[in-house]
Amino acid sequence: MISASSAVGGFLGRSKSGDQGRTTAPGGMSSHLEDEDGPKAKITPLENVYSYYMFVMPIESQKSPGLTWNKGMACCLVFLTLLLQSILLFAIHQQVVAGDAKWRNTIMGSVPEPGQCNKGGSLCTMVNGTFTCAPPSVQLTGRWEELDTNGDGIWTRQEVEAAKESLQCKYVVNPVEVFDVFVQFLLKREKVIWLHPELKAGREIRKAYFTYASGDLIMCGYRNAAMCPNLLTRGIFNAPLRYGTAPRVGKTINSALEYCYGLLESGGTCERTLPSTYSVWRKSSSDQCLGETYDKAVYAHPLNNRTKSMLTVDYQAREDYAMAAKSKLFLVYKTIIIGMFLLGMFFELKDIVTVFTWVFKYPSSERFSGDAVR
């Protein structure tokens, strides 16, 4: 053991008779002691291998300069403890940190370097500085300038075939398939609009037709039929219902819902017509939304005020994000947790500084005569 000699006491602090009742602080550090030499910090052994190593090594070195059983045991225990802790930290890192990074990449991948293609695999992408989570085929509905390469107001099959590689590299979807999708959507509306012969032949799409078909394709971005009541309550169909200028939507609440359901239901027009990338996006986005919750809603027709009761859908992921962003109770809870963590780290740091100070300033027996350390 380390005796309470003058050499050791000068660095560890000597307890007076009045200090005998003092309790040891957490971490093995007692309260700072006051004596004639000023404040001292008293270090006591702890029940861990690092404390065992710290106290055993100088004592064993004084007894025997060479390797002893106790020295070897102390080193082995420290090595084994560090090894086990490293394995646990690696496992936690792989499961939590790396798993979280992988999940984030499925939501928002890295922006491709200039000259490199978009690899896909992420739900959302950054295109021309705009953050979008729309399926690749729907993203092209807002890229008319990139599709009509000669700027004559007509998107031809020759143009899309010539720009196929560059567009597919950027948007991870075959633009020729998207061209055919627009043609198919317009052919389905032949009963309500007149179609140009070149369009019916699948050779060109004029900008007016492109804009008209984009309305259907953009609707596909809402993913499933459960969103149709939400779209009604948000006012998406207010103008068509009020003015009756969209035959595909109709003039009644039921006709608007039938139009929406026909597009978004499982096996509906969107799923049957759009490329396979849409089905992949639909499944991936559904997984990220987590569970569904439903609330009753009443929608009034904007023209005749007739009402209809419906169920609107919400998703657990969105509700969790809204809570984290706006809930004052969650903010207080998070502040308390982080504050307690930082306070705990502060006290741990104080103990670490004290131990390192003791290690670096521990006196050598060569500086003293007699049994300074025994």
RAGI-V808663 format. One record per residue. N is the residue number from 1. RES is the residue in three letters. PHI is phi as a letter, one per 30 degrees, with the letter a starting at -180 (999 if undefined). Layout:
N	RES	PHI
N	RES	PHI
//
This chain:
1	MET	999
2	ILE	c
3	SER	d
4	ALA	d
5	SER	d
6	SER	d
7	ALA	d
8	VAL	d
9	GLY	d
10	GLY	d
11	PHE	c
12	LEU	c
13	GLY	j
14	ARG	c
15	SER	d
16	LYS	d
17	SER	d
18	GLY	d
19	ASP	c
20	GLN	d
21	GLY	d
22	ARG	d
23	THR	c
24	THR	d
25	ALA	d
26	PRO	e
27	GLY	i
28	GLY	i
29	MET	c
30	SER	d
31	SER	d
32	HIS	d
33	LEU	c
34	GLU	c
35	ASP	b
36	GLU	d
37	ASP	c
38	GLY	j
39	PRO	d
40	LYS	b
41	ALA	c
42	LYS	c
43	ILE	c
44	THR	c
45	PRO	d
46	LEU	c
47	GLU	c
48	ASN	b
49	VAL	d
50	TYR	d
51	SER	d
52	TYR	e
53	TYR	d
54	MET	d
55	PHE	d
56	VAL	d
57	MET	e
58	PRO	d
59	ILE	d
60	GLU	d
61	SER	d
62	GLN	d
63	LYS	d
64	SER	b
65	PRO	d
66	GLY	d
67	LEU	d
68	THR	c
69	TRP	d
70	ASN	d
71	LYS	d
72	GLY	d
73	MET	d
74	ALA	d
75	CYS	d
76	CYS	d
77	LEU	d
78	VAL	d
79	PHE	d
80	LEU	d
81	THR	d
82	LEU	d
83	LEU	d
84	LEU	d
85	GLN	d
86	SER	d
87	ILE	d
88	LEU	d
89	LEU	d
90	PHE	d
91	ALA	d
92	ILE	d
93	HIS	d
94	GLN	d
95	GLN	d
96	VAL	c
97	VAL	d
98	ALA	d
99	GLY	d
100	ASP	d
101	ALA	d
102	LYS	d
103	TRP	d
104	ARG	d
105	ASN	d
106	THR	d
107	ILE	d
108	MET	b
109	GLY	d
110	SER	d
111	VAL	d
112	PRO	d
113	GLU	d
114	PRO	e
115	GLY	j
116	GLN	c
117	CYS	c
118	ASN	d
119	LYS	d
120	GLY	i
121	GLY	i
122	SER	c
123	LEU	d
124	CYS	c
125	THR	b
126	MET	c
127	VAL	b
128	ASN	h
129	GLY	i
130	THR	c
131	PHE	d
132	THR	b
133	CYS	c
134	ALA	d
135	PRO	d
136	PRO	e
137	SER	d
138	VAL	d
139	GLN	e
140	LEU	d
141	THR	d
142	GLY	c
143	ARG	b
144	TRP	e
145	GLU	d
146	GLU	d
147	LEU	d
148	ASP	d
149	THR	d
150	ASN	c
151	GLY	i
152	ASP	c
153	GLY	i
154	ILE	b
155	TRP	c
156	THR	c
157	ARG	d
158	GLN	d
159	GLU	d
160	VAL	d
161	GLU	d
162	ALA	d
163	ALA	c
164	LYS	e
165	GLU	d
166	SER	d
167	LEU	d
168	GLN	d
169	CYS	d
170	LYS	d
171	TYR	c
172	VAL	h
173	VAL	a
174	ASN	d
175	PRO	d
176	VAL	d
177	GLU	d
178	VAL	d
179	PHE	e
180	ASP	d
181	VAL	d
182	PHE	e
183	VAL	d
184	GLN	d
185	PHE	d
186	LEU	d
187	LEU	d
188	LYS	d
189	ARG	c
190	GLU	d
191	LYS	d
192	VAL	c
193	ILE	b
194	TRP	d
195	LEU	c
196	HIS	d
197	PRO	e
198	GLU	d
199	LEU	d
200	LYS	d
201	ALA	d
202	GLY	i
203	ARG	c
204	GLU	a
205	ILE	b
206	ARG	d
207	LYS	d
208	ALA	d
209	TYR	d
210	PHE	e
211	THR	d
212	TYR	d
213	ALA	d
214	SER	d
215	GLY	e
216	ASP	d
217	LEU	d
218	ILE	d
219	MET	e
220	CYS	d
221	GLY	d
222	TYR	d
223	ARG	i
224	ASN	b
225	ALA	d
226	ALA	d
227	MET	d
228	CYS	e
229	PRO	e
230	ASN	d
231	LEU	d
232	LEU	d
233	THR	d
234	ARG	d
235	GLY	i
236	ILE	d
237	PHE	c
238	ASN	d
239	ALA	d
240	PRO	e
241	LEU	d
242	ARG	d
243	TYR	c
244	GLY	i
245	THR	c
246	ALA	b
247	PRO	e
248	ARG	d
249	VAL	d
250	GLY	i
251	LYS	c
252	THR	c
253	ILE	d
254	ASN	d
255	SER	d
256	ALA	d
257	LEU	d
258	GLU	d
259	TYR	d
260	CYS	d
261	TYR	d
262	GLY	d
263	LEU	d
264	LEU	c
265	GLU	d
266	SER	d
267	GLY	i
268	GLY	d
269	THR	d
270	CYS	d
271	GLU	d
272	ARG	d
273	THR	c
274	LEU	d
275	PRO	d
276	SER	d
277	THR	d
278	TYR	d
279	SER	d
280	VAL	d
281	TRP	d
282	ARG	d
283	LYS	d
284	SER	d
285	SER	d
286	SER	d
287	ASP	d
288	GLN	d
289	CYS	d
290	LEU	i
291	GLY	d
292	GLU	c
293	THR	b
294	TYR	b
295	ASP	b
296	LYS	d
297	ALA	b
298	VAL	b
299	TYR	c
300	ALA	c
301	HIS	d
302	PRO	d
303	LEU	c
304	ASN	c
305	ASN	i
306	ARG	d
307	THR	c
308	LYS	b
309	SER	d
310	MET	b
311	LEU	c
312	THR	c
313	VAL	c
314	ASP	b
315	TYR	b
316	GLN	d
317	ALA	d
318	ARG	d
319	GLU	d
320	ASP	d
321	TYR	d
322	ALA	d
323	MET	d
324	ALA	d
325	ALA	d
326	LYS	b
327	SER	d
328	LYS	d
329	LEU	d
330	PHE	d
331	LEU	d
332	VAL	d
333	TYR	e
334	LYS	d
335	THR	d
336	ILE	d
337	ILE	d
338	ILE	d
339	GLY	d
340	MET	d
341	PHE	d
342	LEU	d
343	LEU	d
344	GLY	d
345	MET	d
346	PHE	d
347	PHE	d
348	GLU	d
349	LEU	d
350	LYS	d
351	ASP	d
352	ILE	d
353	VAL	d
354	THR	d
355	VAL	d
356	PHE	d
357	THR	d
358	TRP	d
359	VAL	d
360	PHE	d
361	LYS	c
362	TYR	d
363	PRO	d
364	SER	d
365	SER	d
366	GLU	d
367	ARG	d
368	PHE	b
369	SER	c
370	GLY	i
371	ASP	c
372	ALA	d
373	VAL	b
374	ARG	b
//
